[in-house]
Amino acid sequence: NYDKLVLATGAKAFVPEQEGYQLPGVFTLRSAEDALNIRSWVQQKQAKRAIVLGGGVLGIEAAEALLQLGLKVSLIHTDAYLMNRQLDKKSSTILDTFLRNKGIRVFTNNRIDKIEPSGEMLKVRLKDRKILVTDIILLCIGVRSDTELAKKAGLKINRGVVVDATMQTSNPDIFCVGDAAELPGAMGGLWSVGSDQGKVAANVLLGGDKQYQLQNLPAVQLKVSGIDLKSFGSFESDEDVESVYSGTNTSNRWCHVRVKQGHLVAGVFVNSPMAANAAMSASKKSDLVLSSQDIQDILAKDEIGKIS
């Protein structure tokens, strides 16, 4: 029994329903236990080859981790370029080249069509008809909100548990926060989002009137040795973006920011940590209106000149 209830059931790693994805040797990575199971499998099987499906942040970081374990790694991504939600094409190309030089085989604009056992290994057929043989497959293709309990409670469900700005569900006595919750405009999969939503729910339960404020520009930092890559905002097309400033002086360094009415709305920085920090700091100041010179100064933090 309860007077008020808060659901924080999180999300589960997405696994396609097609045949082959339930075979031994196919793993997801969502928890510390998952990581230990993967390491145990690699050690027990004396694995030499790995396939990572998904070229987002988690997939790329997982690919490098498997490479460091001594495996030959193939990275498969459905989009034409890696980290397509966070990067522009130039920065993605730099990242792609960097990973290949590390020894990771990268297959973009591709997917797994079929998985089947092949002795002690797994045989994978790609969309382009290539055949790969591997000891382990790691799925890093997103998550799905865990709504099982919410469904049993009769709550309104879409992709997640539908909530309002106070984190209240369709039942006024039940609240939901974190990856299980669906609030228009809110980013999923971020610890900071779940933490802020939990604070809102706690405030409301104690009689307050706090509402969740959307995080304007979600930021990402890739944790892969040998490259410094940070981004914020979205590089999807937007006709209202007034100017784009970008700069480079070497083939492996890149800055690109997008500006809307004097405000930074997106940025990507490859091997340009000082410019990245300055831009991300400026983007959080809603009352700060930047001039063209201000933006050039930001891009020059790592001695990178502006390209018109």
LOLOZA-920678 format. One record per residue: x negated, y negated, z negated of N, C-alpha, C, CB in turn. Coordinates in pm, whole numbers, plus 50000, padded with zeros to 5 digits. Glycine has a CB too. Layout:
// LOLOZA-920678
nxx	nyy	nzz	caxx	cayy	cazz	cxx	cyy	czz	cbxx	cbyy	cbzz
X	Y	Z	X	Y	Z	X	Y	Z	X	Y	Z .
...
// end
This chain:
// LOLOZA-920678
nxx	nyy	nzz	caxx	cayy	cazz	cxx	cyy	czz	cbxx	cbyy	cbzz
49916	50120	50000	50000	50000	50000	49912	49875	50000	50095	50000	49878 .
49963	49770	50059	49888	49645	50063	49984	49528	50076	49786	49645	50180 .
49939	49412	50031	50012	49288	50056	49965	49226	50188	49993	49187	49939 .
49834	49220	50205	49773	49172	50328	49664	49270	50369	49716	49027	50311 .
49642	49283	50498	49544	49379	50549	49459	49313	50658	49614	49506	50604 .
49328	49337	50653	49238	49289	50758	49177	49409	50829	49125	49197	50699 .
49197	49415	50960	49137	49520	51041	49004	49471	51097	49233	49564	51156 .
48900	49550	51077	48769	49519	51134	48710	49649	51188	48672	49453	51026 .
48785	49712	51278	48752	49846	51326	48649	49845	51439	48877	49915	51374 .
48613	49726	51488	48504	49717	51585	48540	49769	51723	48386	49790	51534 .
48438	49817	51791	48454	49866	51928	48373	49993	51946	48412	49759	52031 .
48410	50070	52047	48340	50193	52080	48273	50178	52217	48436	50314	52079 .
48159	50241	52232	48092	50239	52362	48182	50303	52467	47956	50312	52355 .
48186	50242	52584	48271	50293	52692	48205	50412	52760	48299	50182	52796 .
48285	50519	52775	48240	50639	52846	48343	50670	52954	48222	50761	52748 .
48305	50673	53081	48400	50706	53188	48462	50843	53166	48331	50701	53325 .
48583	50861	53215	48655	50986	53195	48618	51092	53299	48803	50961	53199 .
48542	51055	53402	48509	51149	53507	48429	51268	53454	48432	51079	53617 .
48438	51376	53527	48366	51497	53492	48215	51471	53491	48400	51611	53589 .
48148	51525	53392	48003	51514	53383	47956	51422	53274	47949	51467	53513 .
48039	51325	53238	47997	51227	53137	48003	51284	52995	48083	51103	53146 .
48062	51403	52980	48068	51465	52848	47963	51576	52832	48208	51522	52823 .
47877	51592	52930	47776	51697	52924	47670	51666	52818	47709	51714	53061 .
47610	51771	52759	47497	51749	52669	47386	51674	52742	47443	51884	52612 .
47329	51576	52675	47224	51497	52738	47272	51361	52784	47167	51571	52853 .
47404	51338	52777	47460	51207	52811	47493	51135	52680	47589	51221	52902 .
47435	51019	52659	47447	50948	52533	47497	50805	52553	47313	50946	52460 .
47555	50751	52447	47581	50607	52438	47495	50551	52326	47735	50578	52413 .
47479	50419	52325	47398	50354	52222	47479	50243	52159	47265	50299	52281 .
47526	50270	52037	47610	50172	51967	47569	50155	51821	47756	50213	51976 .
47503	50256	51766	47471	50255	51623	47331	50308	51600	47574	50338	51544 .
47284	50295	51477	47153	50350	51440	47155	50502	51454	47115	50310	51296 .
47269	50563	51423	47281	50708	51438	47266	50750	51583	47417	50756	51383 .
47324	50671	51674	47308	50700	51818	47160	50697	51856	47387	50598	51903 .
47088	50597	51808	46946	50583	51841	46866	50703	51789	46890	50453	51782 .
46898	50748	51668	46829	50864	51612	46860	50990	51692	46867	50884	51466 .
46985	51004	51736	47023	51121	51816	46950	51122	51950	47175	51123	51839 .
46936	51005	52009	46864	50994	52137	46717	51032	52119	46875	50851	52194 .
46654	50977	52015	46513	51009	51989	46495	51159	51963	46460	50928	51869 .
46588	51217	51885	46580	51360	51855	46590	51445	51982	46690	51400	51756 .
46683	51408	52071	46700	51481	52197	46573	51473	52281	46821	51425	52277 .
46517	51353	52291	46395	51333	52369	46282	51420	52315	46353	51185	52368 .
46269	51426	52183	46161	51504	52122	46185	51654	52137	46147	51467	51975 .
46308	51699	52111	46338	51842	52118	46325	51896	52259	46477	51868	52065 .
46369	51818	52356	46366	51862	52496	46232	51831	52563	46479	51797	52574 .
46145	51762	52489	46020	51714	52549	46051	51644	52681	45920	51832	52571 .
46146	51553	52672	46199	51486	52791	46090	51405	52861	46316	51395	52753 .
46099	51406	52993	46003	51331	53075	46071	51226	53162	45925	51427	53163 .
46202	51241	53187	46274	51147	53273	46401	51101	53204	46307	51212	53409 .
46436	50975	53228	46559	50919	53171	46626	50829	53274	46529	50839	53042 .
46759	50827	53268	46839	50735	53349	46917	50648	53253	46934	50811	53448 .
46912	50517	53274	46994	50423	53199	47095	50363	53295	46907	50311	53130 .
47223	50374	53261	47329	50317	53344	47375	50187	53281	47448	50416	53360 .
47352	50076	53351	47391	49945	53301	47273	49851	53293	47456	49957	53164 .
47276	49745	53374	47166	49650	53380	47193	49521	53306	47132	49619	53521 .
47269	49531	53195	47288	49417	53108	47177	49412	53004	47425	49422	53039 .
47195	49330	52902	47091	49313	52799	47058	49446	52731	47136	49210	52695 .
47161	49517	52684	47138	49642	52612	47071	49746	52701	47269	49698	52558 .
47117	49758	52825	47060	49857	52915	46913	49832	52943	47136	49858	53044 .
46877	49707	52964	46738	49673	52993	46650	49697	52870	46725	49527	53039 .
46698	49658	52753	46620	49680	52631	46606	49829	52604	46686	49610	52511 .
46711	49907	52630	46705	50052	52610	46608	50116	52709	46844	50114	52624 .
46609	50067	52832	46518	50121	52934	46373	50102	52892	46542	50054	53070 .
46341	49985	52838	46203	49962	52793	46169	50051	52674	46182	49814	52756 .
46265	50071	52582	46239	50156	52466	46209	50299	52509	46360	50154	52371 .
46282	50350	52607	46257	50485	52658	46122	50491	52731	46370	50529	52753 .
46088	50385	52801	45958	50378	52868	45846	50386	52765	45946	50248	52951 .
45863	50319	52651	45762	50320	52547	45749	50457	52481	45794	50215	52442 .
45854	50540	52493	45847	50677	52443	45774	50769	52540	45987	50731	52416 .
45734	50714	52655	45658	50792	52751	45740	50852	52864	45588	50901	52682 .
45867	50813	52876	45952	50868	52981	45942	50786	53110	46097	50874	52934 .
45966	50852	53221	45985	50783	53348	46131	50741	53355	45944	50874	53472 .
46155	50611	53369	46290	50557	53352	46344	50501	53483	46291	50448	53244 .
46470	50537	53513	46544	50478	53624	46660	50397	53566	46596	50587	53723 .
46674	50273	53610	46778	50183	53563	46877	50158	53676	46718	50048	53510 .
47004	50187	53653	47106	50177	53757	47206	50070	53717	47177	50313	53780 .
47234	49978	53809	47324	49866	53782	47419	49848	53899	47245	49736	53755 .
47548	49829	53869	47648	49821	53975	47643	49689	54050	47786	49840	53917 .
47600	49582	53985	47596	49453	54052	47471	49439	54138	47603	49339	53949 .
47470	49335	54221	47356	49314	54311	47231	49268	54237	47393	49213	54417 .
47248	49211	54117	47129	49169	54042	47152	49188	53893	47095	49023	54073 .
47042	49207	53820	47046	49240	53678	47097	49123	53594	46907	49280	53630 .
47160	49158	53481	47211	49058	53387	47291	48951	53461	47096	48993	53308 .
47377	48994	53552	47449	48901	53639	47543	48808	53564	47527	48978	53742 .
47581	48842	53442	47669	48755	53364	47592	48642	53296	47744	48835	53260 .
47462	48660	53281	47384	48561	53206	47279	48487	53291	47315	48628	53092 .
47243	48540	53406	47132	48484	53483	47176	48434	53619	47024	48588	53499 .
47093	48346	53676	47109	48313	53817	47024	48413	53898	47065	48164	53846 .
47035	48406	54029	46968	48507	54112	46816	48497	54104	47013	48492	54257 .
46763	48376	54095	46619	48359	54088	46562	48424	53963	46582	48211	54092 .
46620	48395	53848	46569	48452	53723	46587	48603	53720	46638	48388	53602 .
46697	48651	53778	46720	48795	53784	46616	48863	53873	46860	48825	53835 .
46578	48796	53981	46475	48851	54069	46341	48861	53998	46462	48765	54196 .
46308	48758	53919	46184	48761	53840	46188	48878	53742	46163	48628	53763 .
46302	48896	53675	46318	49005	53579	46306	49140	53649	46453	48994	53507 .
46372	49155	53763	46368	49279	53840	46223	49316	53874	46451	49265	53970 .
46148	49221	53926	46008	49244	53962	45925	49280	53840	45949	49121	54031 .
45951	49212	53729	45879	49239	53605	45901	49383	53559	45923	49141	53495 .
46026	49429	53560	46057	49565	53516	45996	49669	53608	46209	49585	53509 .
46001	49643	53738	45939	49737	53833	45788	49746	53809	45967	49693	53979 .
45725	49633	53783	45581	49633	53756	45548	49707	53627	45529	49491	53749 .
45643	49712	53535	45625	49788	53411	45632	49939	53437	45730	49748	53307 .
45695	49976	53549	45709	50117	53582	45851	50168	53581	45629	50197	53489 .
45948	50079	53562	46089	50119	53563	46142	50114	53706	46174	50027	53470 .
46205	50222	53750	46269	50223	53881	46405	50154	53868	46286	50370	53937 .
46430	50054	53950	46553	49975	53940	46639	50000	54063	46521	49824	53925 .
46765	50039	54039	46861	50060	54146	46978	49963	54124	46911	50210	54151 .
46979	49853	54197	47091	49759	54186	47194	49788	54295	47040	49613	54197 .
47313	49728	54276	47423	49750	54371	47446	49899	54392	47392	49681	54506 .
47445	49972	54282	47455	50118	54289	47536	50169	54170	47314	50183	54292 .
47568	50295	54171	47642	50355	54060	47622	50506	54064	47794	50318	54066 .
47663	50572	53956	47660	50717	53951	47792	50770	54007	47637	50769	53806 .
47784	50852	54109	47903	50915	54166	47933	51051	54105	47887	50929	54316 .
47827	51121	54063	47848	51257	54011	47735	51296	53918	47861	51358	54126 .
47771	51364	53809	47673	51422	53718	47704	51571	53704	47676	51351	53578 .
47603	51654	53719	47624	51798	53703	47499	51861	53643	47660	51864	53838 .
47517	51974	53573	47400	52041	53514	47312	52101	53623	47444	52149	53416 .
47182	52102	53596	47085	52163	53687	46980	52232	53601	47020	52056	53783 .
47009	52356	53564	46922	52427	53470	46925	52358	53335	46779	52434	53523 .
46809	52323	53285	46799	52253	53157	46811	52101	53174	46668	52286	53090 .
46831	52057	53298	46833	51914	53325	46969	51872	53380	46721	51877	53424 .
46980	51745	53415	47102	51691	53473	47070	51636	53612	47164	51580	53383 .
47158	51666	53707	47141	51615	53843	47243	51505	53867	47157	51728	53949 .
47196	51393	53915	47280	51274	53933	47280	51234	54080	47230	51157	53844 .
47400	51214	54134	47411	51164	54271	47460	51020	54265	47508	51252	54356 .
47387	50931	54329	47422	50790	54330	47515	50757	54447	47297	50704	54338 .
47569	50636	54441	47659	50589	54547	47591	50591	54683	47708	50448	54516 .
47461	50558	54686	47388	50555	54813	47336	50692	54854	47271	50458	54803 .
47385	50798	54787	47357	50938	54816	47222	50986	54763	47363	50961	54965 .
47146	50900	54698	47021	50945	54638	47051	51045	54528	46940	50825	54583 .
46962	51142	54511	46974	51242	54406	46860	51221	54306	46970	51387	54465 .
46896	51209	54179	46797	51196	54071	46816	51312	53974	46811	51060	53998 .
46706	51364	53924	46710	51468	53822	46652	51410	53694	46631	51597	53868 .
46720	51435	53582	46680	51370	53458	46702	51460	53337	46756	51240	53440 .
46634	51427	53228	46654	51499	53101	46761	51434	53016	46523	51506	53024 .
46784	51305	53036	46877	51231	52951	46938	51116	53030	46807	51179	52823 .
47065	51090	53004	47136	50975	53062	47187	50890	52948	47253	51021	53157 .
47159	50761	52954	47204	50668	52850	47302	50569	52912	47084	50594	52785 .
47423	50565	52859	47528	50477	52911	47528	50345	52834	47667	50546	52902 .
47506	50236	52905	47509	50102	52846	47599	50016	52933	47365	50039	52834 .
47726	50053	52939	47819	49990	53033	47938	49927	52961	47869	50094	53135 .
47910	49871	52846	48013	49796	52777	48084	49874	52668	48113	49748	52875 .
48176	49806	52602	48251	49864	52491	48400	49843	52511	48205	49802	52357 .
48476	49916	52434	48621	49901	52431	48664	49883	52286	48692	50023	52498 .
48750	49787	52261	48798	49762	52124	48863	49888	52067	48899	49646	52122 .
48834	49916	51940	48895	50031	51872	49032	49988	51820	48803	50084	51756 .
49135	50023	51894	49271	49978	51861	49361	50092	51812	49335	49914	51983 .
49302	50208	51786	49383	50325	51751	49470	50300	51628	49292	50445	51725 .
49412	50248	51521	49488	50222	51399	49592	50113	51422	49395	50183	51285 .
49555	50010	51498	49647	49900	51526	49768	49949	51605	49576	49789	51603 .
49746	50039	51699	49858	50095	51775	49954	50170	51684	49806	50189	51886 .
49899	50247	51591	49983	50321	51497	50064	50227	51409	49898	50414	51411 .
50008	50107	51385	50078	50008	51302	50179	49928	51382	49977	49914	51238 .
50187	49953	51513	50285	49884	51597	50247	49742	51633	50416	49882	51529 .
50118	49709	51626	50075	49573	51657	50068	49550	51808	49938	49545	51593 .
50073	49424	51847	50062	49389	51988	49918	49412	52034	50105	49240	52013 .
49905	49490	52141	49773	49527	52192	49763	49487	52338	49747	49678	52174 .
49651	49429	52375	49619	49408	52516	49490	49486	52541	49605	49253	52552 .
49380	49420	52566	49250	49489	52568	49202	49513	52425	49146	49408	52647 .
49242	49424	52336	49213	49437	52194	49339	49407	52116	49097	49345	52151 .
49325	49391	51985	49438	49355	51900	49460	49204	51915	49413	49395	51749 .
49576	49166	51965	49604	49025	51993	49619	48947	51863	49732	49011	52080 .
49543	48837	51851	49548	48754	51731	49561	48607	51771	49422	48775	51643 .
49601	48524	51672	49603	48379	51695	49478	48317	51633	49733	48314	51637 .
49472	48186	51627	49352	48118	51580	49325	48138	51431	49362	47971	51608 .
49426	48188	51357	49405	48220	51215	49368	48366	51197	49531	48188	51133 .
49352	48438	51308	49319	48580	51313	49435	48669	51270	49199	48609	51224 .
49556	48611	51272	49677	48686	51237	49725	48764	51360	49788	48591	51186 .
49767	48888	51338	49819	48972	51446	49969	48948	51462	49792	49122	51417 .
50034	49032	51541	50178	49019	51560	50255	49052	51433	50225	49110	51672 .
50189	49114	51336	50245	49136	51203	50185	49030	51110	50216	49282	51150 .
50266	48942	51051	50212	48831	50970	50131	48875	50849	50324	48743	50924 .
50142	49001	50810	50066	49050	50695	49936	49121	50735	50153	49144	50615 .
49910	49129	50865	49790	49200	50911	49704	49105	50995	49829	49326	50994 .
49576	49102	50965	49479	49020	51037	49377	49112	51104	49409	48918	50942 .
49309	49063	51204	49208	49143	51273	49091	49052	51312	49268	49213	51399 .
48969	49100	51292	48850	49020	51323	48747	49106	51396	48788	48961	51193 .
48653	49038	51461	48542	49107	51525	48576	49166	51661	48493	49216	51437 .
48503	49270	51698	48516	49329	51831	48653	49390	51858	48412	49433	51851 .
48727	49423	51753	48860	49480	51773	48963	49374	51810	48905	49553	51648 .
48935	49248	51777	49031	49139	51797	49021	49082	51937	49008	49029	51694 .
49135	49036	51987	49139	48967	52117	49200	48829	52098	49221	49049	52221 .
49118	48728	52118	49160	48589	52108	49114	48520	52235	49102	48519	51980 .
49206	48461	52313	49169	48399	52441	49051	48303	52426	49288	48324	52499 .
48949	48325	52509	48832	48238	52509	48720	48281	52416	48873	48102	52473 .
48748	48372	52323	48646	48417	52228	48557	48522	52291	48711	48472	52099 .
48427	48513	52265	48331	48609	52316	48327	48732	52227	48192	48546	52327 .
48326	48849	52288	48314	48973	52212	48170	49020	52206	48402	49081	52274 .
48142	49112	52115	48010	49171	52108	47904	49087	52042	47967	49204	52241 .
47942	48976	51979	47844	48889	51914	47866	48891	51763	47854	48745	51969 .
47758	48914	51688	47769	48920	51542	47822	48788	51488	47632	48951	51479 .
47775	48677	51542	47815	48546	51491	47965	48523	51505	47739	48435	51563 .
48024	48575	51612	48168	48560	51633	48245	48636	51526	48208	48610	51774 .
48207	48762	51503	48275	48841	51401	48262	48781	51263	48220	48981	51400 .
48144	48728	51232	48122	48664	51102	48212	48543	51084	47975	48623	51087 .
48218	48457	51186	48302	48337	51177	48450	48374	51166	48280	48247	51300 .
48492	48475	51240	48632	48517	51233	48665	48574	51096	48662	48621	51342 .
48573	48646	51035	48595	48699	50901	48612	48587	50799	48480	48788	50861 .
48535	48480	50815	48547	48365	50724	48683	48297	50739	48434	48264	50749 .
48730	48289	50863	48862	48229	50887	48971	48312	50821	48890	48216	51039 .
48967	48444	50842	49069	48532	50783	49067	48523	50631	49046	48677	50828 .
48948	48521	50571	48937	48512	50425	48996	48381	50375	48791	48524	50381 .
48968	48272	50445	49021	48141	50407	49173	48141	50410	48967	48032	50499 .
49231	48196	50515	49378	48198	50530	49441	48287	50424	49418	48247	50671 .
49378	48401	50396	49432	48491	50294	49432	48427	50155	49350	48620	50290 .
49341	48333	50135	49333	48263	50006	49415	48134	50004	49188	48231	49973 .
49498	48116	50106	49588	48002	50108	49541	47884	50190	49613	47957	49971 .
49428	47897	50259	49376	47788	50340	49444	47778	50475	49228	47804	50359 .
49403	47679	50553	49462	47659	50686	49354	47656	50795	49543	47529	50688 .
49244	47722	50769	49133	47723	50864	49172	47796	50992	49009	47787	50801 .
49118	47750	51104	49140	47816	51233	49005	47842	51299	49231	47730	51325 .
49000	47949	51377	48875	47985	51445	48846	47887	51558	48882	48128	51498 .
48726	47833	51558	48682	47743	51664	48596	47821	51763	48603	47622	51605 .
48635	47816	51889	48564	47891	51991	48419	47844	52002	48634	47877	52126 .
48328	47940	52016	48188	47906	52040	48175	47863	52186	48093	48027	52007 .
48126	47743	52206	48126	47686	52340	48035	47760	52438	48085	47544	52333 .
47912	47784	52398	47813	47835	52492	47740	47955	52432	47713	47725	52531 .
47791	48075	52453	47725	48194	52400	47583	48205	52454	47805	48320	52433 .
47489	48237	52367	47348	48244	52405	47297	48387	52398	47262	48153	52315 .
47200	48417	52483	47143	48552	52491	46992	48540	52498	47198	48630	52613 .
46924	48627	52426	46778	48638	52437	46743	48783	52462	46707	48584	52309 .
46672	48810	52570	46631	48946	52603	46509	48983	52520	46602	48960	52754 .
46516	49096	52451	46405	49141	52367	46328	49252	52439	46457	49191	52228 .
46243	49210	52529	46157	49301	52605	46016	49244	52602	46209	49320	52752 .
45918	49326	52569	45781	49277	52556	45726	49232	52691	45690	49385	52496 .
45657	49118	52690	45591	49070	52810	45666	48965	52887	45564	49182	52898 .
45790	48936	52847	45868	48833	52916	45953	48759	52813	45957	48895	53027 .
45961	48628	52826	46045	48546	52739	46163	48498	52823	45965	48425	52678 .
46281	48549	52793	46399	48518	52875	46516	48483	52785	46435	48637	52967 .
46568	48361	52803	46682	48314	52726	46783	48249	52819	46638	48215	52615 .
46910	48260	52784	47013	48192	52863	47130	48154	52775	47060	48282	52980 .
47208	48057	52821	47332	48023	52753	47433	47978	52858	47310	47912	52646 .
47561	47988	52822	47666	47946	52914	47684	48045	53028	47635	47811	52970 .
47755	48001	53130	47789	48088	53243	47740	48027	53374	47941	48111	53250 .
47692	48114	53461	47647	48069	53593	47749	48103	53702	47513	48131	53627 .
47871	48135	53660	47977	48154	53757	48011	48020	53822	48103	48217	53691 .
48066	48026	53944	48090	47903	54020	48187	47810	53946	48146	47936	54158 .
48157	47681	53950	48240	47579	53887	48226	47452	53968	48199	47557	53737 .
48333	47413	54035	48327	47296	54123	48306	47167	54046	48455	47286	54204 .
48336	47167	53915	48324	47045	53836	48182	47019	53786	48417	47051	53718 .
48092	47114	53807	47954	47093	53766	47891	46990	53859	47873	47226	53768 .
47843	46882	53800	47795	46770	53881	47655	46791	53938	47797	46644	53799 .
47566	46847	53859	47427	46856	53903	47365	46985	53852	47345	46735	53853 .
47270	47036	53926	47191	47151	53885	47044	47111	53894	47221	47277	53973 .
46973	47125	53786	46830	47093	53782	46754	47222	53758	46798	46986	53673 .
46650	47243	53834	46570	47363	53815	46424	47331	53839	46616	47476	53908 .
46336	47409	53781	46194	47381	53797	46111	47506	53789	46149	47283	53694 .
46000	47507	53859	45907	47620	53854	45770	47574	53899	45957	47736	53942 .
45667	47637	53847	45533	47612	53902	45457	47742	53925	45454	47522	53809 .
45514	47853	53884	45456	47983	53914	45569	48078	53948	45371	48038	53795 .
45534	48193	54002	45637	48287	54047	45710	48354	53932	45575	48391	54135 .
45654	48351	53810	45718	48420	53698	45769	48324	53591	45622	48518	53636 .
45784	48196	53627	45836	48098	53532	45948	48021	53600	45725	48002	53481 .
46059	48003	53527	46176	47944	53591	46265	47876	53487	46256	48050	53668 .
46313	47758	53520	46413	47688	53440	46528	47647	53531	46352	47564	53369 .
46647	47660	53482	46765	47620	53560	46874	47581	53461	46814	47736	53657 .
46916	47456	53464	47026	47412	53378	47137	47355	53464	46978	47307	53275 .
47259	47370	53415	47375	47315	53484	47436	47206	53397	47481	47427	53516 .
47476	47098	53461	47519	46978	53390	47659	46938	53433	47420	46862	53413 .
47741	46906	53334	47878	46862	53360	47905	46735	53279	47982	46973	53326 .
47918	46624	53348	47944	46495	53283	47841	46465	53173	48085	46493	53224 .
47716	46494	53202	47609	46464	53109	47587	46566	52999	47634	46335	53047 .
47663	46675	53002	47650	46780	52902	47594	46907	52965	47787	46809	52834 .
47504	46974	52896	47451	47101	52944	47555	47210	52923	47319	47137	52873 .
47596	47277	53030	47698	47382	53020	47640	47521	53045	47810	47354	53118 .
47518	47527	53096	47454	47657	53117	47306	47635	53138	47517	47732	53238 .
47229	47737	53105	47085	47729	53128	47023	47866	53124	47020	47638	53025 .
46918	47884	53202	46840	48008	53197	46693	47970	53203	46879	48106	53315 .
46614	48039	53121	46473	48003	53105	46389	48130	53102	46452	47919	52976 .
46298	48142	53198	46208	48256	53204	46067	48207	53173	46213	48326	53344 .
46009	48261	53067	45874	48223	53023	45861	48072	53005	45770	48271	53124 .
45967	48011	52953	45970	47867	52926	46034	47843	52790	46047	47790	53038 .
45972	47892	52683	46037	47890	52551	46064	47751	52496	45953	47964	52454 .
45975	47656	52520	45996	47522	52465	46113	47452	52534	45869	47437	52479 .
46120	47466	52665	46233	47408	52738	46363	47475	52696	46213	47423	52890 .
46359	47606	52676	46479	47679	52634	46530	47628	52500	46450	47830	52625 .
46440	47614	52403	46481	47568	52271	46538	47427	52275	46364	47574	52174 .
46475	47340	52354	46522	47202	52364	46660	47195	52429	46423	47117	52444 .
46680	47273	52535	46808	47272	52606	46919	47332	52520	46797	47349	52737 .
46890	47441	52452	46992	47504	52369	47030	47414	52252	46943	47640	52317 .
46934	47343	52198	46963	47247	52091	47051	47135	52143	46832	47190	52033 .
47019	47082	52261	47099	46974	52319	47240	47019	52353	47031	46920	52444 .
47254	47144	52396	47386	47194	52437	47484	47203	52320	47373	47330	52502 .
47431	47211	52198	47517	47224	52080	47567	47089	52029	47441	47294	51969 .
47517	46981	52087	47556	46847	52043	47661	46792	52138	47433	46751	52035 .
47788	46808	52101	47897	46772	52191	47903	46624	52222	48029	46815	52132 .
47846	46541	52134	47850	46396	52156	47727	46344	52231	47863	46324	52023 .
47638	46434	52269	47515	46395	52337	47535	46395	52488	47399	46489	52298 .
47520	46278	52549	47530	46266	52695	47390	46245	52751	47626	46147	52736 .
47347	46335	52838	47211	46333	52889	47202	46260	53022	47159	46475	52904 .
47095	46186	53039	47065	46124	53168	46980	46220	53251	46993	45987	53149 .
46961	46185	53377	46874	46267	53463	46733	46275	53406	46870	46211	53605 .
46685	46164	53350	46551	46163	53292	46544	46252	53169	46510	46021	53255 .
46651	46252	53088	46655	46339	52971	46639	46485	53012	46788	46321	52894 .
46709	46522	53119	46704	46661	53165	46566	46695	53220	46811	46685	53272 .
46507	46602	53294	46371	46624	53343	46272	46641	53228	46327	46508	53434 .
46293	46565	53122	46205	46576	53005	46218	46714	52940	46238	46466	52902 .
46340	46765	52936	46362	46899	52880	46290	47003	52963	46513	46931	52872 .
46305	46995	53094	46241	47093	53182	46089	47083	53179	46291	47075	53324 .
46038	46966	53142	45893	46945	53139	45829	46995	53009	45861	46799	53157 .
45909	47048	52917	45854	47093	52789	45745	47198	52807	45966	47149	52700 .
45757	47280	52910	45654	47381	52939	45574	47343	53062	45718	47519	52958 .
45565	47211	53087	45490	47157	53200	45543	47209	53333	45343	47192	53187 .
45676	47209	53344	45741	47251	53468	45802	47128	53531	45848	47361	53443 .
45775	47105	53655	45831	46991	53725	45968	47022	53780	45740	46946	53836 .
46044	46917	53806	46179	46934	53861	46174	46957	54011	46266	46811	53829 .
46258	47047	54057	46278	47067	54201	46414	47011	54237	46268	47218	54240 .
46423	46923	54331	46550	46860	54369	46633	46959	54449	46526	46731	54450 .
// end
